[in-house]
Amino acid sequence: MKKEEVKQGINLKWYKTLIEVHFEALKKTEISIEDVRELMVQTHRATALLLLKELQQSEKAKIDLQKLKTTKALIRFEGTRSEKTGAFKTFLPELPREQPLVKVSWHVKFPSEVELWRPDPEVYHSLFILAWERYVKPEILKGVKIFKNKDRNRITWIERILKATFTDGRKRLIELVILPYLINYKGLSIDEAIDIAYDWALKNHEVMPITRDRRRFNASSLLNYIRYHAKRM
């Protein structure tokens, strides 16, 4: 596995945790696109706040951090007119001592070019997670007690398989469904997954013996078979 893939995998695990904690705190049983969008907006705003707070406040440029905490903000661009002062916004190559009031539109200056900063995706992913941890998470957890939803990490149709018995396809279910589900999806340890799969296999074995190459498994060989495939997950 490449180094980049390892990093991406770590990020994806963080995102999964972030989303689970965030929506559990909000007691959301159903998550809509708008809910995810709101989470993104909050965290993007917090990311900017995180970056600006790390910058030293300049004597020439005062950054109003409150602007980043509001849910709605109007961003004016060159040529627009303020309803309060009647002045036009104009491009300034450097900050003057006093704020100029441009009262006529033909005095408005526009920048010849605009530089767009694009952060490295890996760096931005880290900033995104850090911003959520530092600013968004404390807000949603204020006075909230999180109760783990035991049913969240379950797939209903596989849970039904674990409660049922079959007369055919048991080995395929163990190899391709039950063990991957218990280990990779539910995150159980290999030993826990082996115990569950073995108990299920024994119940099925009693209904009709499980065979391999027309030979019946016994209790010991069945356990070894399950253990072998569990360690390959």
Secondary structure, DSSP 8 states (H G I E B T S, - for coil): --HHHHHHHHHHHHHHHHHHHHHHHTT-SS--HHHHHHHHHHHHHHHHHHHHHHS---SS----GGGGTSS------TT-B-TTT--B----SS--SS---B-SGGG----S--------HHHHHHHHHHHIIIIIHHHHTTT------TTTT--HHHHHHHHS--SS-HHHHIIIIIHHIIIIIS---HHHHHHHHHHHHHHHHHHS--EETTEE--HHHHHHHHHHHHTT-
